[in-house]
């Protein structure tokens, strides 16, 4: 029997008539889905019984007097009757309305009319007495958010006074409900410790811990998103596995994660049945785990572990988080990502963290073992050979270069690797970087910290990593002009279209690639461009100004200076066409106004 089923059965027993009057407490961690369970599953279950019970839900936050809480409960019940989702035969509404009539509410109205007619004065009843007459005999009053009582009385300057006044009001209200009138009350809190001691000792006899079933929770919240994925991926299983790895079963995190899962379901990376299914599954589980942790603001270091293990764990997960640009934008800025951006990040992520070649898998396993510092000399030598073999064959992702150099340097310090082994690794890494400068630029941008000189425990600063980074970026910049001018021979009406296309194609690697074209030369292409080409060049410039602000400071200044120089050149242009002159004037004005964009 699941935890949810146990709770349902305990509450059914609690609702049976009994001489003892007490309340029940349901507690569980924040965001675990307690309120969702009560307002949906439990409510539907109790109302569907042959001997049905009405569920009246309200919150404890913010009330200041017992009568105010009674009024909330009465209002909640009236709203409940007004919003019942009707069954085709009308049985549900009739059933609950009949319970209300049996409670004495109709009788109360008749008595009130008779007394008022005879005396000319309407009788007054306390809110608790009225509520007792109003509610069905079988009803469960749910009072949620007990932990929020500290914020209930904002008018008071003394926080302790707030709590005391609130607690006295809550105790008084519960006494009326459970002791005077025998109502069944379920209190909900994040922890049993947040409930005032007087209430737990005198009024709460039963405590129920809410432990949601991971599969149930995923099915409730993410069912539609999961259905959009190919069945072969067993997405539900991957999400449940990732959730268990976090050590938490939290509904709010899944709700937060749902828009990302919806977007990932549309990505070609998961739709493509030619991609290794194991890589797809591992990537999905990895991304889900990082997303759930990030939505909690969690760090990836476990208390009590040795410093170097904690650093390694944190370092690896931080690198993964940094590589998922769409996730950072969603978590940090609340921006729902574009499908194409997500797909691009997923492909790159899989290439980096879930390698497809056997040699790279062996090499990465060797790096992790070296970083774990738990190996004998012969094993260390085997690890070294595995890394060098993957490097020499070119079957090593560029993003792993910093880690592999740190690993080989550690072996060198121990005495297992030689200085020539380390120098061999640096030279092989250089060849790998120089092979594809655009790919190298992307890898370096994704995890900039890893490519800086770092000191970790007994591993010395590796200036070679910083030198390789600078070398790769320098080559990238040297190639920027040729990339921007691919298939462009001379200024003509259509050349601007090709330049804009080239800039867009390389934008992910180099958001400021247009600045590789000298403003004088760029101005000549603008002068020769037709209306469509001017529009496309303008769009490329706008995109550079919007996204180029994310690059390093010196490059922001480069964009700013480029804008200023091009604006000066275009301000003197007259191409003999009113429409083209108008567009060029507008572009010039944009450049002048947006020179500060890069600040």
LUMGURO-928385 format. One record per residue (C-alpha): residue in one letter; x negated, y, z. Coordinates in steps of 0.05 Angstrom, whole numbers, plus 32768, in hexadecimal, padded with zeros to 4 digits. Layout:
BEGIN
aXYZ;...
This chain:
BEGIN
x800080008000;x7FE480447FED;x7FDB807C801E;x801580A17FFE;x804380658007;x802F805E804F;x804080A7805C;x8084809F803B;x809580628066;x807E808580A6;x80AA80C08096;x80E780948087;x80DE807580CC;x80D780BA80EA;x811980D080CB;x8140809980EF;x816A80B2812A;x814180B0816B;x814780CB81B1;x810080E681B0;x80F98129818D;x80B68139816E;x80938153812F;x806381318100;x8022814D80E4;x8007813F809E;x7FBF81558096;x7F89814F8060;x7F5281788041;x7F6281B9801C;x7F7881AD7FD5;x7F8381627FDE;x7FCB81677FC6;x7FF281648008;x802481997FF4;x802C817D7FAE;x803981387FCB;x806D81517FFB;x8092817F7FCB;x8093814C7F92;x808781037FA4;x80A181027FEB;x80DC812F7FDB;x80F281057FA0;x80E980C57FC9;x811280DB8004;x814A80F97FDA;x814D80B97FB1;x815A808B7FEC;x819F806E7FF7;x819F8091803A;x818180D0801C;x816081098041;x815A8151802C;x8113816F802B;x811081B9803F;x80CC81D88031;x80B2821A804E;x807082378065;x8057824E80A9;x802B8286808E;x804282CB80A0;x807E82C280CF;x807C82E58112;x80BB82CD8138;x80DE828A8140;x811E82A78122;x80F882BC80E4;x80E1827480D9;x8129825B80E2;x8140828D80AE;x810A8274807E;x8121822C8087;x816A823E807C;x81598266803D;x812E822C8024;x816981FC802C;x819A822A8009;x816882327FD0;x816081E67FCE;x81AB81DC7FC5;x81AD82117F8F;x817481F37F67;x818381A87F69;x817381877F28;x81B581667F16;x81BD811E7F01;x81ED810E7EC7;x822380F57EF7;x821C81307F27;x820B81007F5F;x81CE81237F7A;x81EF81667F86;x822D81457FA3;x8204811B7FD1;x81DE81567FF0;x821A81847FF2;x8240814E8016;x8208814A8049;x820E81958053;x8259818F805F;x824F81578091;x821D818180B7;x825581B080CD;x824781EC80A1;x828E81EC8086;x82AB81E580CC;x8280822080E2;x829E824C80AD;x82E6823A80C2;x82D88248810B;x82B6828A80FA;x82F482A180D3;x8325828D810A;x82FD82AE8142;x82F282ED8119;x833C82F18107;x835382E9814F;x832083188170;x830C83478138;x82C483378147;x829883058122;x827482D58151;x822882D4814F;x81FD8296814E;x81B282928156;x818B82808118;x8178823D8136;x81C0822C8147;x81D7823F8102;x819F821880E2;x81B181DB810C;x81F881DD80F3;x81E281EB80AC;x81AF81B4809E;x81C3816D808B;x81BB813980C2;x81848117809A;x8153814C8086;x81098157808A;x80F1819E8098;x80AB81A8807B;x808181E18096;x804281EA806E;x800382158074;x7FF9821280C0;x7FAF822380B7;x7FC28268809C;x7FDF828180DD;x7FA082AB80EB;x7FB482DA80B3;x7FFE82DF80C5;x7FFF832080EC;x7FD6835280C5;x7FF3838C80ED;x7FCC8376812B;x7F83838A8131;x7F7183538161;x7F688310813D;x7F6F82E7817D;x7FB0830C818C;x7FC882F98147;x7FBD82AF8154;x7FDC82B08198;x801A82D48183;x802282A88146;x80178268816D;x804B827B81A1;x807E828A816B;x806E82498148;x807382218189;x80B58241819A;x80D282348155;x80BD81EB8155;x80DA81E1819B;x811D81F98182;x811981CD8144;x8101818B8160;x8114818D81AA;x815481B681AD;x817381A2816B;x81508160815A;x813A81738114;x8103814C80F2;x80C7817880E3;x8089816980BA;x804E819980C4;x8018819E808F;x7FD181B6809C;x7F8B81AE8080;x7F74819080C2;x7F9481798103;x7F6581A88127;x7F8681E7810B;x7FC981D8812D;x7FD081FB8171;x7FC081CD81AB;x800481D881CD;x802881C0818E;x7FFD81828184;x8000816D81CD;x804A817A81D9;x806F81778196;x8045814F8164;x804681058172;x803380E8812E;x7FF880FD8103;x7FF280E680BA;x7FB180F08094;x7FBC80FE804A;x7F8B80D8801F;x7F9F80DE7FD6;x7F9180A47FA8;x7F6080BC7F73;x7F8380987F3A;x7FC880B27F50;x7FAE80F87F55;x7F8D80F67F10;x7FCC80D87EF2;x7FF9810D7F10;x7FCF81497EFB;x7FA881357EBC;x7FD581027E9A;x7FE5812E7E5D;x7F9D81447E54;x7F8480FC7E58;x7FB680E47E24;x7F9681137DF1;x7F5480EC7DF3;x7F4780AC7DCC;x7F5B80707DF6;x7F17804F7DED;x7EF880837E1B;x7F22806E7E59;x7F2280B77E6D;x7F4980AC7EAD;x7F14807C7EC5;x7EDC80AE7EB5;x7EFF80E67EDB;x7F0E80BA7F17;x7EC680A37F18;x7EAC80EA7F15;x7EDC80FF7F4C;x7EC580C77F7A;x7E7C80DC7F6F;x7E8D81217F8C;x7EA681007FCC;x7EE781267FC8;x7F2D81177FAE;x7F48815D7FA2;x7F8681717F7B;x7F7481BA7F74;x7F3281AA7F53;x7F55817E7F20;x7F8781B67F12;x7F4D81E57F07;x7F2B81B27EDA;x7F6881A47EAF;x7F5E81DD7E7C;x7F1681C57E6F;x7F2D817D7E65;x7F6381957E34;x7F2E81B97E0C;x7EFD817E7E0D;x7F3481507DF3;x7F34817A7DB3;x7EE981747DA8;x7ECD814C7D6E;x7E9881307D9D;x7ECD81047DBF;x7EF880F87D81;x7EBE80DE7D57;x7EC080927D5C;x7E7B808C7D3D;x7E5B80AB7D7B;x7E4180787DAD;x7E7C806D7DDD;x7E4E80657E18;x7E3080AA7E0B;x7E7680C87E05;x7E8C80A87E47;x7E4C80BB7E6C;x7E5181037E52;x7E9A81097E67;x7E8C80EE7EAC;x7E4F811B7EB4;x7E74815A7E9D;x7EB081497ECA;x7E84813F7F07;x7E5F81817EFC;x7EA081A67EEF;x7EC1818B7F2F;x7E84819D7F58;x7E7E81E27F39;x7EC781F17F45;x7EBA81E57F8F;x7E7D82127F8D;x7E5781D57FA5;x7E0C81CE7FA4;x7DEB818D7F90;x7DC181827FCE;x7DD4814F8003;x7DC58160804B;x7D8F8136806D;x7D6B8121802E;x7D20812E8025;x7D1381728007;x7CF681577FC6;x7D3281287FBA;x7D6281617FC8;x7D3C818D7F98;x7D3C81597F61;x7D86814C7F68;x7D9681967F69;x7D6781A47F2F;x7D86816F7F02;x7DCE81847F0E;x7DBD81CD7F09;x7D9E81BF7EC5;x7DDD819A7EAF;x7E0981D47EC7;x7DDE82067EA2;x7DE181DD7E62;x7E2D81DF7E63;x7E3682287E50;x7E8182217E48;x7E8682067E8F;x7E5E82407EAC;x7E8B82727E87;x7EC982507EA1;x7EB382497EE9;x7E8F828C7EF0;x7EBC82B87EC5;x7EFD82917EBC;x7EF682907E70;x7F1982567E4E;x7EE6823E7E1B;x7EED82367DD0;x7EF181EE7DB6;x7EB681F87D87;x7E8B82147DBF;x7E9C81D97DEC;x7E8E81A77DB5;x7E4A81C67DA7;x7E3881C47DF1;x7E4E817C7DF8;x7E2481657DBD;x7DE781897DD8;x7DF5816F7E1F;x7DFA81277E07;x7DB9812D7DDF;x7D9681487E1C;x7DB1811F7E56;x7DCA80E07E34;x7D9480CE7E01;x7DA4809F7DC8;x7D6080817DBC;x7D4580487DE7;x7D0080687DEE;x7D1D80A87E09;x7D4980837E3B;x7D0C805D7E55;x7CE3809D7E58;x7D1980C37E7F;x7D2080897EAF;x7CD4808C7EB9;x7CD880D77EC7;x7D0E80CD7EFB;x7CE580957F1C;x7CA780C17F1F;x7CCF80FA7F3E;x7CE880C87F72;x7CA180BA7F88;x7CB080717F94;x7C8380487F67;x7C42801F7F68;x7C0680317F3D;x7C157FFF7F06;x7C5D80187F01;x7C43805F7EFC;x7C16804C7EC2;x7C51802B7E9F;x7C7B806A7EAA;x7C4480947E8C;x7C3F80697E4D;x7C8B806A7E44;x7C8C80B77E46;x7C5280BF7E16;x7C70808C7DE6;x7CB280B17DE3;x7C8E80F37DD9;x7C6080D97DA1;x7C9B80B97D7C;x7CC280FB7D80;x7CFA80D87DA6;x7CFC81087DDF;x7D2C81437DE6;x7D0A81877DEA;x7D2F81977E2A;x7D0A81607E4F;x7CC5817D7E42;x7CBF81A37E85;x7CD381657EAD;x7CA581367E88;x7C6981647E90;x7C76816B7EDA;x7C7C811F7EE0;x7C3A81127EBB;x7C1881497EE2;x7C2E81277F23;x7C1080E57F0A;x7BD0810C7EFA;x7BCD81287F41;x7BD680E27F5D;x7B9F80C77F2F;x7BCB809A7F04;x7BC980C77EC7;x7B8B80EB7EAC;x7B8281337E96;x7B7F811B7E4C;x7BC380F87E58;x7BE0813A7E6F;x7BC181617E36;x7BDB812D7E05;x7C2181387E20;x7C1B81847E19;x7C04817E7DD0;x7C3C814C7DC0;x7C6E817B7DE1;x7C5481B57DB7;x7C5F818C7D77;x7CA6817C7D8D;x7CB581C57D9B;x7C9881DF7D5A;x7CBF81AC7D31;x7D0181D27D3A;x7CFB82187D57;x7D4682237D58;x7D5181E37D7F;x7D1881F77DAE;x7D36823C7DB9;x7D7A821D7DCC;x7D5981EC7DFD;x7D3182237E1F;x7D6D82517E25;x7D98821A7E44;x7D6982117E7F;x7D3C824D7E83;x7D26823E7ECB;x7D0881FA7EB7;x7CDC821C7E83;x7CBD824D7EB4;x7C7F823C7EDC;x7C9882187F1A;x7C7A82007F5B;x7C9D81C27F78;x7C7D819F7FB4;x7C3881857FA0;x7C4281937F56;x7C1681CE7F41;x7C2E82077F16;x7C2F81F07ECE;x7C1D822B7EA4;x7C1F81FE7E67;x7C6B81FC7E6C;x7C6F82487E6A;x7C3E82497E30;x7C6782177E09;x7CA582407E15;x7C8582807DFC;x7C68825D7DC0;x7CAC823F7DAC;x7CD082817DB5;x7C9A82A67D8D;x7CA182757D54;x7CEC827B7D57;x7CE782C77D51;x7CB582C07D18;x7CE882967CF2;x7D2482C27D01;x7D1C82EE7CC3;x7D1882B37C93;x7D5682957CB3;x7D7E82D67CAD;x7D6982DE7C64;x7D7582967C4D;x7D9282967C06;x7D8E82E27C03;x7D6282FB7BCA;x7D7183457BC1;x7DA483797BD7;x7DE683707BB1;x7E3083727BC0;x7E33832A7BDB;x7DF083277C00;x7E1083437C3F;x7E3F83077C42;x7E0482D77C42;x7DDF82FE7C78;x7E1D82FE7CA4;x7E2582B47C98;x7DDD82A67CAA;x7DE282CF7CE9;x7E2282AA7CFE;x7E0282667CF0;x7DC782757D1D;x7DEC829E7D51;x7DED82667D85;x7DA182637D84;x7D9382AC7D7A;x7DC982E07D8A;x7D9C83197D73;x7D8182FB7D33;x7D9983367D09;x7D6483627D29;x7D2F83397D04;x7D4583607CC6;x7D2583A57CC6;x7D5C83DB7CCB;x7D4283FB7C8B;x7D4A83B97C65;x7D8D83AB7C86;x7DA583F07C72;x7D9583E07C29;x7DC183A27C2C;x7DF983CB7C4B;x7DF483FF7C14;x7DF983C97BDE;x7E3183A37C00;x7E7A83A07BE9;x7EB383AC7C19;x7EB883637C2F;x7E6D835E7C3B;x7E6D839E7C65;x7EA583817C90;x7E7F83407C9B;x7E3E83637CAC;x7E6483907CDC;x7E8283527CFE;x7E3D83337D05;x7E2283737D25;x7E5D83767D55;x7E52832F7D6A;x7E08833C7D76;x7E1983787DA1;x7E4C83527DCA;x7E2383147DD6;x7DDD83307DD1;x7DE583507E15;x7DDB830B7E33;x7D9283057E1C;x7D54831D7E3F;x7D4C83677E4F;x7D1683747E1B;x7D4283567DE5;x7D7E83817DFC;x7D5283BD7DF1;x7D4083A17DAD;x7D8A839E7D9A;x7D9583E57DB4;x7D5B84017D8B;x7D7183DA7D4D;x7DB783F87D53;x7D9C843E7D5A;x7D6D84387D1E;x7DA284197CF0;x7DD4844F7D04;x7DA284857CF1;x7D9684647CAD;x7DE0845A7C9D;x7DF284A17CB2;x7DCE84B97C73;x7DEE84887C42;x7E1D849B7C09;x7E2E84607BDA;x7E5F84857BAD;x7E9C845E7BC5;x7ECD847F7BF3;x7EE2843D7C14;x7E9C84237C1D;x7E8484667C37;x7EBE84667C68;x7EAB84207C82;x7E6184327C87;x7E7384717CAE;x7E9D84477CDD;x7E6584157CE5;x7E34844D7CF3;x7E6384697D28;x7E6984247D48;x7E1D841D7D4B;x7E1584617D6A;x7E4A84527D9F;x7E31840C7DAE;x7DE7841A7DB7;x7DF684167E02;x7E1783D27DFC;x7DD583B07E09;x7DC683D57E49;
